[in-house]
């Protein structure tokens, strides 16, 4: 697999889940994304340590690691070999969940067919394990929102982030346009997946909920992610906005 094919698969899977994003015409279809947020869990082949070598073969270089104990996350920032979108690989730490939800999510992950644990496209295949039942999903979402999301979505792209400057506009203008398009943004820096640095102006836009069929055949509407806008507070030509995305105090070294 080539990097362009990998990104295309991520994008197609994301647009399938978020048709309201695919329908937006506020910027050109080929507008450059600043970053792609990928959510996974530290279990078997889906752990960041196992995924990173495959991403490296596609040309991505790990640049920084971040530990967010309050979110139960380890985050790796990966740079592409060109001016394309960076990857923000967020790994949910199962050990931060209480016993019952941890076992629920582990059991789901271990029901993955062996053929779906191999290859470089583990983050763009969709959910590799069976759908949970509604009761289990509710227990997981109550224990940790990202645990519930992973249970029904599998390791995949949670949201795309755009830098307003690269879109040729500013955040207030784009925020107003998105609101008119039906997407209401939140300035809460803990919305989305991870906290965001105060060095950036930030908005997260949850997309419309989607109706999904759970294991027992019952259907429910749930939130599946969204998109984000960022804008540097201070002009700095030497760093991309994504390099300022995560709070500096959360940086860590991983041996």
C-alpha positions in Angstrom: 0.0 0.0 0.0 1.2 3.5 -0.9 0.6 6.5 1.4 -1.8 8.1 -1.0 -3.9 5.0 -1.0 -3.8 4.8 2.8 -5.0 8.4 3.2 -7.7 7.9 0.5 -9.1 4.9 2.4 -9.1 6.8 5.7 -10.9 9.7 4.0 -13.5 7.5 2.2 -14.3 5.6 5.4 -14.6 8.9 7.3 -16.9 10.5 4.7 -19.1 7.3 4.7 -19.6 7.8 8.4 -20.0 11.6 8.2 -22.0 12.4 5.0 -22.7 15.9 6.3 -18.9 16.6 6.1 -18.8 15.2 2.6 -21.6 17.5 1.6 -19.9 20.7 2.7 -18.9 23.1 -0.1 -17.3 25.8 2.1 -13.8 25.0 0.7 -12.5 23.1 -2.3 -12.7 19.4 -2.2 -8.9 19.1 -2.4 -8.3 21.6 0.4 -5.4 20.4 2.6 -6.3 18.9 5.9 -3.9 19.9 8.8 -4.2 16.7 10.7 -6.2 13.4 10.8 -7.1 12.1 14.3 -6.8 8.4 14.5 -8.2 6.6 17.6 -7.1 3.1 18.6 -6.6 1.1 21.8 -3.6 -0.6 23.4 -4.6 -4.2 22.6 -2.8 -6.7 20.3 -2.2 -5.5 16.7 -4.2 -2.3 17.3 -1.7 -0.8 19.8 0.3 2.2 18.7 3.6 0.3 19.0 2.4 -2.2 16.5 0.8 0.3 14.2 3.7 2.8 14.1 6.2 0.6 12.1 3.6 0.2 9.3 2.9 4.0 9.3 6.7 4.5 9.1 6.8 2.4 6.0 4.3 4.8 4.5 6.6 7.7 5.2 5.3 9.0 8.5 7.8 9.9 11.2 6.9 10.0 14.9 7.7 13.5 16.2 6.4 13.7 19.7 4.6 11.6 22.3 2.0 13.0 24.8 0.6 11.4 27.9 -2.9 12.5 29.1 -3.6 10.6 32.3 -7.0 12.3 32.8 -8.1 11.1 29.4 -6.4 7.7 29.6 -4.6 8.4 26.4 -1.1 8.2 24.9 -0.9 10.3 21.8 1.8 10.1 19.0 2.2 13.0 16.5 3.4 11.7 13.1 4.7 13.9 10.3 4.3 13.0 6.6 7.3 13.2 4.2 5.7 16.2 2.4 3.3 19.1 3.2 0.3 16.8 3.7 -1.8 16.1 6.7 -0.1 15.0 9.9 -1.4 12.0 11.9 -2.5 12.3 15.5 -2.6 8.7 16.8 -4.5 8.6 20.1 -4.3 5.3 21.9 -6.9 4.6 24.7 -5.2 2.8 27.6 -7.4 -0.1 28.6 -5.8 -0.2 32.1 -7.5 3.2 32.9 -10.9 1.6 32.6 -12.6 -0.1 35.5 -12.8 -3.9 35.4 -16.2 -4.5 33.7 -15.9 -2.0 30.8 -12.2 -3.0 30.3 -13.3 -6.7 29.9 -16.2 -5.7 27.6 -13.9 -3.9 25.2 -11.1 -6.5 25.4 -13.6 -9.3 24.7 -14.8 -7.4 21.6 -11.3 -6.8 20.3 -10.4 -10.5 20.8 -13.3 -11.5 18.6 -11.5 -10.0 15.6 -10.9 -12.5 12.8 -7.2 -13.3 12.4 -7.2 -12.0 8.8 -8.3 -8.6 10.1 -5.3 -8.2 12.4 -2.8 -8.0 9.5 -1.8 -5.4 7.0 -1.1 -1.7 6.9 -4.8 -0.7 6.6 -5.9 -1.7 10.1 -7.1 1.9 10.7 -9.2 2.2 7.5 -11.2 -1.1 7.4 -14.0 -0.1 9.7 -14.9 -2.0 12.9 -13.0 -5.4 12.8 -15.1 -7.1 15.5 -18.8 -7.7 16.0 -21.2 -4.9 17.0 -21.8 -4.7 20.8 -25.3 -4.9 22.2 -26.9 -1.6 23.3 -26.5 -2.4 27.0 -22.8 -3.0 26.7 -22.3 0.1 24.6 -24.1 2.2 27.3 -21.9 0.7 30.0 -18.8 1.6 27.9 -19.8 5.1 27.0 -20.6 5.7 30.7 -17.1 4.5 31.7 -15.3 6.5 29.0 -16.7 8.2 25.9 -13.9 6.9 23.7 -14.3 3.3 24.9 -17.9 3.5 23.7 -16.8 5.1 20.4 -14.2 2.4 19.8 -16.6 -0.4 20.5 -18.9 0.6 17.7 -16.4 2.2 15.3 -13.2 0.2 15.7 -9.7 1.7 15.4 -10.2 4.4 12.8 -10.3 8.1 12.0 -12.3 10.1 14.6 -12.1 13.6 13.0 -10.2 15.8 10.6 -8.6 19.1 11.6 -8.3 22.1 9.2 -6.0 25.1 9.7 -8.0 28.2 8.8 -4.9 29.9 7.4 -4.4 27.0 4.9 -8.0 27.3 3.9 -7.4 31.0 3.1 -9.8 32.4 5.7 -10.2 33.0 9.5 -11.9 31.1 12.2 -14.8 33.5 12.8 -15.7 33.5 9.1 -15.6 29.7 8.8 -17.3 29.2 12.1 -20.3 31.3 10.9 -20.4 29.4 7.6 -20.4 26.0 9.3 -23.2 27.1 11.6 -25.2 28.1 8.6 -24.5 24.7 7.1 -25.9 23.1 10.2 -22.7 22.3 12.2 -22.5 24.1 15.6 -19.0 24.4 17.0 -17.8 24.1 20.6 -14.8 26.1 21.9 -14.4 23.7 24.7 -10.7 22.6 24.5 -11.5 19.2 26.0 -14.1 18.5 23.3 -13.3 15.9 20.7 -10.6 13.4 21.8 -7.8 15.3 23.5 -7.2 18.7 25.2 -5.9 21.4 22.8 -3.1 23.9 23.5 -3.9 27.5 24.3 -1.5 28.5 21.5 -4.3 27.8 19.0 -7.8 29.1 18.5 -10.0 26.0 18.3 -13.5 24.8 17.4 -14.8 21.3 17.3 -17.9 20.5 15.3 -19.8 17.3 16.1 -21.4 15.9 13.0 -25.0 14.7 12.9 -25.7 11.5 14.8 -26.2 8.4 12.8 -28.6 5.5 13.3 -26.7 2.2 13.8 -27.9 -1.4 14.3 -26.6 -3.0 17.5 -26.0 -6.7 18.2 -29.6 -7.5 19.1 -31.0 -5.8 16.0 -32.2 -2.7 17.8 -31.3 0.7 16.2 -30.1 3.8 18.0 -28.7 7.2 17.0 -25.3 8.0 18.3 -22.6 10.6 17.8 -19.7 9.4 15.6 -17.1 12.2 15.6 -16.8 15.4 13.7 -14.3 18.0 12.3 -12.1 20.7 13.9 -10.9 24.1 12.9 -7.6 25.5 14.3 -5.9 28.9 13.9 -2.5 30.0 15.4 -2.9 32.7 17.9 0.5 34.2 16.9 1.9 34.1 13.4 4.9 31.7 13.2 6.2 30.6 9.8 8.5 28.0 11.3 5.8 25.6 12.7 2.7 24.1 11.4 -0.5 24.6 13.4 -0.6 20.9 14.2 2.8 21.1 15.9 1.2 23.4 18.4 -2.0 21.4 18.8 -1.3 19.5 22.0 -0.5 21.1 25.4 3.3 21.3 25.9 3.1 20.0 29.5 1.7 16.7 28.3 4.8 15.8 26.3 6.6 12.7 27.4 9.4 10.3 26.4 8.5 6.7 25.5 11.3 4.2 25.6 
